[in-house]
């Protein structure tokens, strides 16, 4: 991962001409934005006491405890736009003091015990792709901060081809996990936009949801069991696919964002690798019509593998195909509908879905748009860097609600963003899509672009605040799949209520009595 | 509900001739079993202090606080076989002191506050159908026990026909809820065997699963949100169909069995009432073949509404049709396969499923067995009373595991039951079926019958202990849908681990600091 940009450092994306022209049209002249050089970055002094460092080295081996500047820089924060802006500005005030790489779950338990004994904060680190401040710990009165990098937990532990489950270690990144599963002809089918760099443990800790969620489900829906390292020892959660043995404690670990323990492996449901994949696009007269079509499908148990609907603005600039962004005048909105499976299954599902969508007035627009979406779907984050280079601040935010409340929530969030940006004298571009559907409701994913002012972070903060308040007031969840981290904490207490906060704090106190695990993240 | 038997007091089921003959064959001569008369029952002295009674009467009205013998008797324990045996023997030592009937959620909060202030235990009471001791509180050093009967919380609060959700108050019994929903053309589709007498709140508090779980899902899967009364106030849990806003706290309330708070209403996903229902039976050469067929269906996303497979013994005595129990010599095993929905959907699903099952060697045996199952499916508990009347002790127990472990778990439980009964010199009849399937595994539901000895409860205890130990040792969950109550507590700590126990205790302490809510139930 690049230290101040998204993704592979060797992968550079120039802004496509269409996007360039669109930005010029929307925001006026280009203002190239500078970024400090890596060797100019100043780091705070490493504070971890020597005896704690020695204890950690004794557990994981001295070669796996690093205080090198490069390691500390690469483990600083995540990849939200404010994170990227801070990195570009050379602000590494949130750098961890040490990076520790345990080899397995037992070493993670050992690290947690040593850190508890020495009162050192521990930030579990998978792929470093958090966009909500999930990797920034409160130092408080602790003696330092360790970034616990799980990259050495990279094994496929077990495959059960009868039960169609696999146990994966938490440090495996998406592509590594898929490569190991592919040797058995199986797939997890979990493709969030962060897929190329995010980890299995992170998917679980943040309740990730991927592009194929209508077919494969959310990540939390796929989890059968978890192994969690705590300072008190190893915790095995989940004994059966379903149970009535009290509260489902898997669901307490999922979404816990490293605050209760460190997930070291995850047993997930898998599927046979699809032998056929078809992605096609449909046009609808309006976002509302497209949303009704999605609702009709899912409430009739027709679940294409991929379902994604862009609103009018997102359709007009063709965001679903980053290589071809520009201004389109086709009108209406675009839906991507993808089918994966055996040829027979794809044919059957496609035929059923096509009947319903045609009956609802949708117009099949062919395979080109769908294939373009499929091939470009991981490139949007690179595009964000290219836009930042040209002085355009781009950030995303997301929520979910019931179908009956979707339109009101959409309007409320768009208005709030426009008003907050307008109060700064800037005119934002606000795009939206629905990409995760349920029988009872759906997600809304907003992309916001504004001309960056002198202080982009200060500019974004009131827009984010207004959007979050609008989500709360309109009854949406503060996050559908990005997690809470530090950025969504201001809204969490309202969402889960005082008893919910009390429950989370009680569990935290029980499992992490020293308060070393990701302090400041998640728990209000 | 009858005070010492299952169900409607006016509904009496004589043992069908076939069952009678079978029992005579299996266990020898009939030995009619006595039951004390209702007016001979002795109750312990009502212990709740007068000031607590007055405080409760002030909240719910004096007409809704009862210490009448009949009310106390009817709210004693649940409907496990040991519960029925105790009632028949006139043992009402676990009777609550008072029965309190609040009108709404606010009154429930008031009752909890008053009981916390006066240190009175509260046992939430829905339909009284627990088969795991979920209604028996530890008196400990508390000043008395209140049975909190939720029958007045009987409203359909809201229907959202766009999002296809409904909010139901917790005290509604299954048929009441379905009648209210039917006025809107919708159904919950949740039909556990206790359906006729169990409550919405109980379904949620115990993670119930119904006969149609392959089509409609488990109850916990249907829940979008819950309102929970706690001594600290009202807790609203669940804001969206799916969220990444931390741990899923709905899943902490579901299965909490009244120990964290009292569920007062539940928002659930609903469906249009099916216009067509087809139930048919298939024959397989063996239980293993049938299980493989079920697994193939569910792993290929083919989910008939009902899927139920009897093992060889259950098939031989035709348990799936209680009116026709007897000895059959057809051989093999029977599967019930049910389809519900629109005629088009039923036709499509049935055609797809029939293709797969035929391809796997199943033999379609027609509609008769399926219809018989559907019409008789709520009568088995009545049959248990008829068997108890003839001196045959019948009880059930259930578990779930992965598909790859299913056969080993089945063998282990059957052997454990046979050995434990054999040690008492009795030869049990052990029947089993699979009635809840998942992509990764399935449930096993055992019915055990033995000739009742002088002390039926003492006779059952070691059999239950052996079965529970076998389930634990073979890797099953101690309960798939009956819940924990008091009866499964001995195995829970092993299943959820020390950190899991610590988490439950911490939440309990945070939400119920006085420890008045169902003390002795669930939490190890």
HADDOCK unambig.tbl for C-alpha pairs under 7 A between the chains (distance, minus, plus):
assign (segid A and resid 162 and name CA) (segid B and resid 403 and name CA) 6.34 0.50 0.50
assign (segid A and resid 162 and name CA) (segid B and resid 404 and name CA) 5.51 0.50 0.50
assign (segid A and resid 163 and name CA) (segid B and resid 402 and name CA) 5.84 0.50 0.50
assign (segid A and resid 163 and name CA) (segid B and resid 403 and name CA) 4.93 0.50 0.50
assign (segid A and resid 163 and name CA) (segid B and resid 404 and name CA) 5.62 0.50 0.50
assign (segid A and resid 163 and name CA) (segid B and resid 440 and name CA) 4.59 0.50 0.50
assign (segid A and resid 163 and name CA) (segid B and resid 441 and name CA) 6.19 0.50 0.50
assign (segid A and resid 164 and name CA) (segid B and resid 440 and name CA) 6.02 0.50 0.50
assign (segid A and resid 165 and name CA) (segid B and resid 440 and name CA) 6.66 0.50 0.50
assign (segid A and resid 206 and name CA) (segid B and resid 244 and name CA) 6.34 0.50 0.50
assign (segid A and resid 207 and name CA) (segid B and resid 244 and name CA) 5.24 0.50 0.50
assign (segid A and resid 235 and name CA) (segid B and resid 497 and name CA) 6.42 0.50 0.50
assign (segid A and resid 235 and name CA) (segid B and resid 499 and name CA) 6.31 0.50 0.50
assign (segid A and resid 236 and name CA) (segid B and resid 497 and name CA) 6.82 0.50 0.50
assign (segid A and resid 237 and name CA) (segid B and resid 496 and name CA) 6.25 0.50 0.50
assign (segid A and resid 239 and name CA) (segid B and resid 475 and name CA) 6.98 0.50 0.50
assign (segid A and resid 239 and name CA) (segid B and resid 476 and name CA) 6.66 0.50 0.50
assign (segid A and resid 239 and name CA) (segid B and resid 477 and name CA) 5.96 0.50 0.50
assign (segid A and resid 240 and name CA) (segid B and resid 400 and name CA) 5.98 0.50 0.50
assign (segid A and resid 240 and name CA) (segid B and resid 401 and name CA) 4.72 0.50 0.50
assign (segid A and resid 240 and name CA) (segid B and resid 402 and name CA) 6.26 0.50 0.50
assign (segid A and resid 240 and name CA) (segid B and resid 476 and name CA) 6.56 0.50 0.50
assign (segid A and resid 240 and name CA) (segid B and resid 477 and name CA) 5.99 0.50 0.50
assign (segid A and resid 241 and name CA) (segid B and resid 401 and name CA) 6.54 0.50 0.50
assign (segid A and resid 241 and name CA) (segid B and resid 402 and name CA) 6.67 0.50 0.50
assign (segid A and resid 241 and name CA) (segid B and resid 438 and name CA) 6.80 0.50 0.50
assign (segid A and resid 241 and name CA) (segid B and resid 440 and name CA) 6.02 0.50 0.50
assign (segid A and resid 241 and name CA) (segid B and resid 441 and name CA) 5.90 0.50 0.50
assign (segid A and resid 242 and name CA) (segid B and resid 480 and name CA) 6.46 0.50 0.50
assign (segid A and resid 243 and name CA) (segid B and resid 477 and name CA) 6.41 0.50 0.50
assign (segid A and resid 243 and name CA) (segid B and resid 479 and name CA) 6.03 0.50 0.50
assign (segid A and resid 243 and name CA) (segid B and resid 480 and name CA) 4.22 0.50 0.50
assign (segid A and resid 243 and name CA) (segid B and resid 481 and name CA) 6.37 0.50 0.50
assign (segid A and resid 244 and name CA) (segid B and resid 206 and name CA) 6.34 0.50 0.50
assign (segid A and resid 244 and name CA) (segid B and resid 207 and name CA) 5.24 0.50 0.50
assign (segid A and resid 244 and name CA) (segid B and resid 255 and name CA) 6.30 0.50 0.50
assign (segid A and resid 244 and name CA) (segid B and resid 479 and name CA) 5.49 0.50 0.50
assign (segid A and resid 244 and name CA) (segid B and resid 480 and name CA) 4.91 0.50 0.50
assign (segid A and resid 244 and name CA) (segid B and resid 481 and name CA) 4.81 0.50 0.50
assign (segid A and resid 244 and name CA) (segid B and resid 482 and name CA) 6.43 0.50 0.50
assign (segid A and resid 244 and name CA) (segid B and resid 483 and name CA) 4.73 0.50 0.50
assign (segid A and resid 245 and name CA) (segid B and resid 478 and name CA) 6.61 0.50 0.50
assign (segid A and resid 245 and name CA) (segid B and resid 479 and name CA) 5.62 0.50 0.50
assign (segid A and resid 245 and name CA) (segid B and resid 483 and name CA) 5.50 0.50 0.50
assign (segid A and resid 245 and name CA) (segid B and resid 484 and name CA) 5.56 0.50 0.50
assign (segid A and resid 246 and name CA) (segid B and resid 255 and name CA) 4.38 0.50 0.50
assign (segid A and resid 246 and name CA) (segid B and resid 256 and name CA) 5.63 0.50 0.50
assign (segid A and resid 246 and name CA) (segid B and resid 483 and name CA) 6.60 0.50 0.50
assign (segid A and resid 246 and name CA) (segid B and resid 484 and name CA) 6.43 0.50 0.50
assign (segid A and resid 246 and name CA) (segid B and resid 522 and name CA) 6.85 0.50 0.50
assign (segid A and resid 247 and name CA) (segid B and resid 251 and name CA) 5.76 0.50 0.50
assign (segid A and resid 247 and name CA) (segid B and resid 252 and name CA) 4.67 0.50 0.50
assign (segid A and resid 247 and name CA) (segid B and resid 253 and name CA) 6.47 0.50 0.50
assign (segid A and resid 247 and name CA) (segid B and resid 254 and name CA) 5.79 0.50 0.50
assign (segid A and resid 247 and name CA) (segid B and resid 255 and name CA) 4.58 0.50 0.50
assign (segid A and resid 247 and name CA) (segid B and resid 256 and name CA) 5.58 0.50 0.50
assign (segid A and resid 248 and name CA) (segid B and resid 251 and name CA) 5.48 0.50 0.50
assign (segid A and resid 248 and name CA) (segid B and resid 252 and name CA) 6.28 0.50 0.50
assign (segid A and resid 251 and name CA) (segid B and resid 247 and name CA) 5.76 0.50 0.50
assign (segid A and resid 251 and name CA) (segid B and resid 248 and name CA) 5.48 0.50 0.50
assign (segid A and resid 251 and name CA) (segid B and resid 251 and name CA) 6.29 0.50 0.50
assign (segid A and resid 252 and name CA) (segid B and resid 247 and name CA) 4.68 0.50 0.50
assign (segid A and resid 252 and name CA) (segid B and resid 248 and name CA) 6.28 0.50 0.50
assign (segid A and resid 253 and name CA) (segid B and resid 247 and name CA) 6.46 0.50 0.50
assign (segid A and resid 254 and name CA) (segid B and resid 247 and name CA) 5.78 0.50 0.50
assign (segid A and resid 255 and name CA) (segid B and resid 244 and name CA) 6.31 0.50 0.50
assign (segid A and resid 255 and name CA) (segid B and resid 246 and name CA) 4.39 0.50 0.50
assign (segid A and resid 255 and name CA) (segid B and resid 247 and name CA) 4.58 0.50 0.50
assign (segid A and resid 256 and name CA) (segid B and resid 246 and name CA) 5.63 0.50 0.50
assign (segid A and resid 256 and name CA) (segid B and resid 247 and name CA) 5.58 0.50 0.50
assign (segid A and resid 269 and name CA) (segid B and resid 440 and name CA) 6.72 0.50 0.50
assign (segid A and resid 400 and name CA) (segid B and resid 240 and name CA) 5.97 0.50 0.50
assign (segid A and resid 401 and name CA) (segid B and resid 240 and name CA) 4.71 0.50 0.50
assign (segid A and resid 401 and name CA) (segid B and resid 241 and name CA) 6.54 0.50 0.50
assign (segid A and resid 402 and name CA) (segid B and resid 163 and name CA) 5.83 0.50 0.50
assign (segid A and resid 402 and name CA) (segid B and resid 240 and name CA) 6.26 0.50 0.50
assign (segid A and resid 402 and name CA) (segid B and resid 241 and name CA) 6.68 0.50 0.50
assign (segid A and resid 403 and name CA) (segid B and resid 162 and name CA) 6.32 0.50 0.50
assign (segid A and resid 403 and name CA) (segid B and resid 163 and name CA) 4.93 0.50 0.50
assign (segid A and resid 404 and name CA) (segid B and resid 162 and name CA) 5.50 0.50 0.50
assign (segid A and resid 404 and name CA) (segid B and resid 163 and name CA) 5.61 0.50 0.50
assign (segid A and resid 438 and name CA) (segid B and resid 241 and name CA) 6.81 0.50 0.50
assign (segid A and resid 440 and name CA) (segid B and resid 163 and name CA) 4.57 0.50 0.50
assign (segid A and resid 440 and name CA) (segid B and resid 164 and name CA) 6.02 0.50 0.50
assign (segid A and resid 440 and name CA) (segid B and resid 165 and name CA) 6.64 0.50 0.50
assign (segid A and resid 440 and name CA) (segid B and resid 241 and name CA) 6.04 0.50 0.50
assign (segid A and resid 440 and name CA) (segid B and resid 269 and name CA) 6.73 0.50 0.50
assign (segid A and resid 441 and name CA) (segid B and resid 163 and name CA) 6.19 0.50 0.50
assign (segid A and resid 441 and name CA) (segid B and resid 241 and name CA) 5.90 0.50 0.50
assign (segid A and resid 475 and name CA) (segid B and resid 239 and name CA) 6.95 0.50 0.50
assign (segid A and resid 476 and name CA) (segid B and resid 239 and name CA) 6.64 0.50 0.50
assign (segid A and resid 476 and name CA) (segid B and resid 240 and name CA) 6.56 0.50 0.50
assign (segid A and resid 477 and name CA) (segid B and resid 239 and name CA) 5.94 0.50 0.50
assign (segid A and resid 477 and name CA) (segid B and resid 240 and name CA) 5.98 0.50 0.50
assign (segid A and resid 477 and name CA) (segid B and resid 243 and name CA) 6.39 0.50 0.50
assign (segid A and resid 478 and name CA) (segid B and resid 245 and name CA) 6.61 0.50 0.50
assign (segid A and resid 479 and name CA) (segid B and resid 243 and name CA) 6.04 0.50 0.50
assign (segid A and resid 479 and name CA) (segid B and resid 244 and name CA) 5.49 0.50 0.50
assign (segid A and resid 479 and name CA) (segid B and resid 245 and name CA) 5.63 0.50 0.50
assign (segid A and resid 480 and name CA) (segid B and resid 242 and name CA) 6.45 0.50 0.50
assign (segid A and resid 480 and name CA) (segid B and resid 243 and name CA) 4.24 0.50 0.50
assign (segid A and resid 480 and name CA) (segid B and resid 244 and name CA) 4.92 0.50 0.50
assign (segid A and resid 481 and name CA) (segid B and resid 243 and name CA) 6.37 0.50 0.50
assign (segid A and resid 481 and name CA) (segid B and resid 244 and name CA) 4.81 0.50 0.50
assign (segid A and resid 482 and name CA) (segid B and resid 244 and name CA) 6.42 0.50 0.50
assign (segid A and resid 483 and name CA) (segid B and resid 244 and name CA) 4.74 0.50 0.50
assign (segid A and resid 483 and name CA) (segid B and resid 245 and name CA) 5.52 0.50 0.50
assign (segid A and resid 483 and name CA) (segid B and resid 246 and name CA) 6.61 0.50 0.50
assign (segid A and resid 484 and name CA) (segid B and resid 245 and name CA) 5.57 0.50 0.50
assign (segid A and resid 484 and name CA) (segid B and resid 246 and name CA) 6.44 0.50 0.50
assign (segid A and resid 496 and name CA) (segid B and resid 237 and name CA) 6.25 0.50 0.50
assign (segid A and resid 497 and name CA) (segid B and resid 235 and name CA) 6.40 0.50 0.50
assign (segid A and resid 497 and name CA) (segid B and resid 236 and name CA) 6.83 0.50 0.50
assign (segid A and resid 499 and name CA) (segid B and resid 235 and name CA) 6.31 0.50 0.50
assign (segid A and resid 499 and name CA) (segid B and resid 511 and name CA) 6.66 0.50 0.50
assign (segid A and resid 502 and name CA) (segid B and resid 510 and name CA) 6.12 0.50 0.50
assign (segid A and resid 503 and name CA) (segid B and resid 507 and name CA) 5.08 0.50 0.50
assign (segid A and resid 503 and name CA) (segid B and resid 510 and name CA) 6.24 0.50 0.50
assign (segid A and resid 506 and name CA) (segid B and resid 506 and name CA) 5.20 0.50 0.50
assign (segid A and resid 506 and name CA) (segid B and resid 507 and name CA) 5.83 0.50 0.50
assign (segid A and resid 506 and name CA) (segid B and resid 510 and name CA) 6.34 0.50 0.50
assign (segid A and resid 507 and name CA) (segid B and resid 503 and name CA) 5.08 0.50 0.50
assign (segid A and resid 507 and name CA) (segid B and resid 506 and name CA) 5.83 0.50 0.50
assign (segid A and resid 507 and name CA) (segid B and resid 507 and name CA) 6.50 0.50 0.50
assign (segid A and resid 510 and name CA) (segid B and resid 502 and name CA) 6.11 0.50 0.50
assign (segid A and resid 510 and name CA) (segid B and resid 503 and name CA) 6.22 0.50 0.50
assign (segid A and resid 510 and name CA) (segid B and resid 506 and name CA) 6.34 0.50 0.50
assign (segid A and resid 511 and name CA) (segid B and resid 499 and name CA) 6.68 0.50 0.50
assign (segid A and resid 522 and name CA) (segid B and resid 246 and name CA) 6.87 0.50 0.50
